Amino acid sequence: MKFYSMSAVILCLGMATLVYAQDTQDTQEAQGPVAAESAGPAYLGGEAPALAIDTDVEVRNLLVAGFSLGGVYDNKGLYHSGVSPYYSSDMRYFVEPDIGFQRTFSTGTCTVSYTPGVSISQHDPSDDQYSNNLAGEVNWKPNNYFMLHARQDYSLTNNPFESVGRVDLLPGLGGPFGPNYDGVLPETRRTSLVSSVDLTYRLAEHSAVGLTGGFQKYSYDSLKTSTGASYNPFVGSKVINGSAFFSQQVTPSVSAGVQFAYTDIYSTGAEVERTQAPAPMGFVRLNLGPHTVVTFYAGPQYARTRQVVTIGPISVAVYLHHWYPTYGGTLAWAKGRQALNVDGMQRVSNGGGVLDAVKAVDAGAAYRARFTQRLLGEVRGNWSDERGIGYFTTGSYFRSLWLGGGPIYELKRSLSLHLDVAYVHQSESGLALIAGNHMLIQGSLDYHFHKSLGE
């Protein structure tokens, strides 16, 4: 297991080396994002690098509106609860409108994006699925010393494959403070709230200090049995996180620093559990030419879990103590019509609705390219291994593997056809839920209208 845990970091550094060899001749032409900022990497604050190519529309003073219309086949799309729950195949037809805008001012930017959606089952019209994703972001830089970044995400859905933070105009959520959405749960209404604030103050030309803070809340509705009774096997949670960091730009292409991070997880499943996990970390950000940025961080993480155990009429608080290494890395590469993101990490996290607090190991990669004037393609993959660290969940685990991708054909600038094939493999031990594997085939017609709001 240690080999797999380290694979994400090794992959990041390996990919960085390959890309560096390609970009070395361009190093003198631009100093890249590291030279421009001495702040800590955004990844450590809860956002993933954007997967953008040079033919994408520039997100600046822009209004975006559109819709996706299509269908998706899922070989295990219908969940049948009861004494012996099982899945059956299904075909769903969906419509997903979206609207958003980005406004740039002299001292910052403001972005708002909203993506609702509804899908109807071919075999069970009463089994409708819906989603509502809303996000807003503010960046404020009144002078050359102070910078504030705030983001709010909200998601309400009963679509098992939907995730919070999936909206236009904004990058996805990720990093050690990002949400845990690796599992595909049986259909239940899920409410997700993710808030984050980052403050950075530049001490000197090449050094900065900062604070980050965040709050997350995840709740799940009950399922129905074959007799109509309700039961809720899911684990809701509230997460408070924060950190303080110092960053120093050592050279035009290297920044390094230290960060003290803190995570407080309050789980509200069948048993109430609280896990507190502080972690001092060191981080390095490398600018390997004008097209590549690599981030790596590592440190020890201490996890203290409190759980109340009831034995007859007596309730006793039980404390568990663990030390884990926490580490991770990202590679963000974009050149011309190609972009690649690779990331991996180990952290203490909430259990994504399946478990209480867990030690989670995640690794993922995504590649996007434009092959011709009209044809694009995307491939992606993610692997996760989560192990319970609580009194009742020690020995329980949940694993998932996501693989997917497909072509995008642009009929015109605002109209395109999408084909996406995805495979999800899940396994678990000691859990009441059936994990289930899924094969998804989705086709859609996408229309997006872009309008400049002027300077």
N, C-alpha and C positions, 0 to 999 in steps of 0.2 A: 504493500500500500504506500510506503514511503516513496517508492519509485514513481508511482502515478501522481502522488502529491507534488513532487518536484518537476513533473513533466511540463507543466505550464510555464514555469520560470525558464527551464532549459530551452523550450520552444521559442519563448520571447527573445532570449539572447541569441539563439541560433539564427532566427529570422533577421534580427538586427544586424548580425555580422554579414549576412548575404546581401542585404539591402545597402549596407555601408559600402561594400565593395563597388556597387553600382553607382553610388552617389558621390564618391570621394572627389571626382574631378569637378563637381559643382560646389564644393564647400566654400570656396572663396567668393562665390557669386551672391550668397545670401547667408545671413546668420540664423535665420529661422526663428521660431517662437521662443526659444530659450533666451536668446539675446534680448528679446523685447520685454520679457517679464522675469522678475526675480521671485515671484510668488510661488507657493507650493503648487504641485500638479493638481489640476481640477479633478483628476481621477480620485484623489484621496478625499475629495469633498463630496463625492457621490454621483458624478456624471461620467459617462463613457465617451471616448473619443468619437467624433462624427465620421461616418464612412462616406466621404464626399469625393467626387471626381471633378475635373475642371470644367466639364460641360454642364454641371448642375447649375440651377438658377441661384444667383447670389442672394443670400438672405439679408436684405438691407432695404428698409422702407418699402415693404412688400405686403400686399393683400393676397391671400391664397384661399380659393374656394373650389370645391369639387365633390366627386363621389366615386365610389367603387361599386360595381354591380356584377354579381357572378354567383358561382356555386362551388361547393366544396364537398368532396366525398371523404368520409371517415369510416374506416372498417370497424371501428368501435365507437360510433357516434351516439348511440342511445344507451343510457345507463338504466338498468332495471334493478331497483333496490328490493330488499326482502331478506328472507332467511338465507338464501343462496343468491346473492347479487351477481349480475352478469352484464356484459355488453353485447350489442348487436350493431350491424352496419347501418349507415344512414347517409342520405344525401340532403344537404342543406342549401338553400338559396338565400342570398344576403344582399343588403344594400347598406352602404356605409358612407354617408356624407361627411364632409369636414370643412372647417373654416378657421382661418387664423390670420393674424397680422403681426408684423414686426416694424417697429418705429425706432429710428436712430436719431438721437439728439446730440448736442454738443458735449454733454456730460454723461452720456450713457445710452442704453437701449431698453426697450420694453417689448415683450413678446407675449401674445396670448393665442392659444390654440385649443380647438374643441373638435372632438371626433366621436360622434355617436354611431350606433349601428344596430341592426336587427337582422336575425336570420330565422327562417322557417323550415322546419323539418318536413321532408317529403313523406315519411312514414308515420309521423305523429304530429299533426298540425298544432296540437295543444302544447307541444314542447318547444315553445319559442325561446330563442336566446337573444339577449340584448347587451349592449355595452354603452357606457358613457365615460369618455376620457377627456378631462379638462386639465390644462396646464397653463401656468403663467410664470414669466421670468422677468426680473429687473436687474440690470447692471448699472451701477452709478459710480462715476469717477469724477468728483468735483475738482480735483487737482492731481498733480503728479505723485502724490504721496498716499492718498486714501482711495480704496476701492471696495465697493460692496456688491455682492452677488446674492440674490434671493430667488428661490424657486418654490412653487407650490404645485403639486400634482394630486389629482383626485380621480378615482376610478370606481365605477359601480357597474358590475357585470355578473352574469351567470354563464358566460362563455368560458369553458375550461381552458381555452388557449389564449385568452386575452391577458394582457399584463399592463400594470400601471406605467405611465410615462411614454406610451406609444402614441405620439402625436406628431403632426407636421411642424417644421420650423425649429424644433428643439432636439438636442441629442438625447439618446436613451439614458436611463439611470444605471449606475454600476458602481464598481469600486467596493472597498471594505465597508462603506456605509450604505451601499445600495440595497434595494429590496431583494428578497429571496422568492423567485417565481419559477423555480426549476420544475416543480411537479405539476402534472395534469390531474386535477382532482375531479371526482364525480360532480355532476352539475349542481351547483349551489350558488346562491347569490353572495358575492364577495364585495366588500367595501374596503377600499385602500386609500389611505391618506398619507402623503409623503411631503414633508416640509424641510427646507434646508436654507441656511444663511451662512455666508462666508464673508469675513472682514479681513482685509489685508492693509497693512501700513508699511510703506517703504521707508526704512530707516536711513538708507543711503542709496547711492546709484545702483549698487549691486547686492543689496541685502534687504530682507523684508521679514516682518513678523505677521502672524495672523491668527484668527480664531474661526472655527467652524462649529456649527450646531445644527441639530436636526431632530425631528420628531416624526414617528411613523405609527400608524394604527391600522391593523388588519382584523376584520371580523367576517364571520361566515354564518349563513343561515342554516337551519336544520334541514335534514333530508326526511323523506317520507318512506315508511315501510309499506309492504304490500297490504297491510291491514289499515293503513292510514295514520298510524301513530308516527310521532316525530322523534327523531334522535339526532344528535349532533356529534359526530366523531372528530370534528375539526378543532384545531387549536388556534384561537385568536391570540393576538399579541399587541403590546404597545412597546415601542422601542425609542429610547432617548439616546442620542449620540452627540459627541462633541470632541473637539481637539484644539490644541494650540501648537503652532509650528514656527520654526525659524528657518529661513532659506537664504543661502548665499550663492551668488553666481561666481563660480570659481574662474571660469574662462568663458569666452563667448559661446561655447558649445556645451558647457557642463555647469549644472546647478546641483547643489547638495544641501541637505538640511536634516533637521530632527523634528519629530512630531510626537506629541503625547496624545493618544486617542483613548476615548472612554465610551463604552457601550453598556446600556442598562436595558435588559429585556424582561418584560413582565408578561408571562404567558397565562392565558385564561382558558385552558382546556378543561378536561375532567378534573384535573388537579391544578391548583394555582402554584406557579413557580416563578422565581425571580433570579436572574443571572446578571451579575455585574462583572464586566470584563475590561479592565484597563490594559493599555499596551503602549510602551515607549517604542518608537520606531525611528530608524534612519532611512532617508530616501535619496535617490540620485535620479536626476533627469538629464538625459543625453540628447543633444541635437546632432544626429549623424548626417550632416548635410542638409540641404534645404527641403528635403522631402520626408525625413524620418525623425520621429521623436520616440525615445525609449524611456520608460519610467520603471524603476525597481525600488521596492521598499521591503524591509524586514525588521523583526524584533520579537521579543518574548511577549506572550499574552497570558495574563492570569485570569482565570474564570472562577468566580465564587457563586455557587448555586444554593439557594435556600428553598426548601420544599417542606410543606407540612404533611406529615404522615399520621394517619388516624388508625389506631389500634383499639377497637372497641370504643369505650367512652373517653379514651385518652388521645389527645393530639399532641404530637411532638414535632418541633422544627428540626429538620435534618439539614446539615450543611455539607456540601461537597466542594473540594478544592482541586483545581487542575491547573497545570502549566502547559501551554501549547506554543509552538513557534507560529507566528503570524508573518506571512510574506506574500508577495505578489509582484506582478510586473505587467506592463503593457507595451505593445509596439503599435504605433500609428504611422503608416506609410501611405503617401499619396503622390502620384506622379503622372501627369497627363491624364489619360483616360482610365487609370487603374487606381484602386485604393485597397489597402489591406489593414485590418485590425486584428491583433492577437492579444489575449489577456489570460491571466491565471492568478489564483490567489488561494490562500487558506485563511480562515477567519472564524470567530465565534459569531453566530448569527441566530436569528429566529428560525423556526423550523418550517416556514412556508405553509403553515396550515396543517402539516402532517405530524410534526413533532414539536416538543418544547424547544428550548435552546439546543443548538447543535454545533459541532465542529464541522464546518463545511469546506470542502475543497472543490473549486470550480476551475474549468479551463474552457476557453472558447476562441473561435476564429471566424472572421467574415471577410469575404473578398467580393469586390464589385468592379466591373469593367464595362467599357463601351467598345464593342467589336466593330461596328459599322456606324454610319450616320443614324440608323434607326434601331439597331439591335444592341441591347445591353444584357448582362447576365449577373446573377448573384449566387453565391454559395455560402453556407454558414454551418457551423457545428458548435455544440456545447456539451460538455460532460460535467456531471456533478456527483459528489459522494458526500452524504450528510449522515453524521452519527450522533445520536442522542447523548447528552452529557448530564442529564438529570437523574434523580433517584429512581424514577419509574421507567425511564427510557434508555438507561445504560444498556448497551447491547443491541438496541434497535438501530436500523439504518434505512436510508432511502437513497437509491441511485437512479440517475436518469441520463439518457443520451439522446440528444437532438441532432439530426442531420437533415439538411434541406437546401433548396435553391431552385433556380429555374430562369428561363429567358423572359425578357421584357421587350416587346416590339412596339415602337412608336409609330402609330398611324399618321400622326401629325404632332406638332409641338405640345399640344395640351391633351392629346388622346392616345392611349396606349393599351395594349393587350398584355396581360400577365398570366404566366403559367408557373405554378409553384408546387413542388413535390416535397413532402417532409415525412420523416420517420422518427417516431418517438419510442424509445425503449425504456421501461421502468421496472425496477425490482425493489423489494422491501423485505424487512424481517421484523417480526414483533409488532406489526401494525394491524389495526382493525380494517383499514381500507384495502381494497384491491387496486393495485397500481394500474395494470393494463398497458398494453402497447398499442400504438396508433400508427396507421399509414394514412396520410392526408394527401389528396390531390385537389388543387384549387385552381380555377380559372376565373379571370375577371376582366372587365372592361373598365378602365380608369380614366376619368376626366378631371383635369385640374386647370383652373383658370388663375393666372398670375397677373396682378395689376400693380404697377409702381405707384407708390404714394408720394413720390417726389422727394426732393432733398429738404 
